[in-house]
Amino acid sequence: MRGVLAAESDGNFASLFASFELSGITALLVPSALHMTGWMNVVRHHVDVWTLDPLGRWPRHCTPGRMIPFRPGLGGSR
């Protein structure tokens, strides 16, 4: 784990997400998919998103135009 961010709003999300690649971050863990409302597809261009509600992984969009579906549970390798 590289760090923890507790935010009251999404005001700094864009700069945070832009830093993922330079920082070597490949995954983001959030409590709920609702925390990513409006940002999920943007973030998935940079990293895998893991959520606790629903439990599972939203894989990174590696190929432009190809949307990989949500993978429920703790398994599901790339």
Secondary structure, DSSP 8 states (H G I E B T S, - for coil): -------SSSTTHHHHHHTHHHHT--EEEEEEGGGGTTTHHHHTTTSEEEEEETEEEE----STT-----EESS----
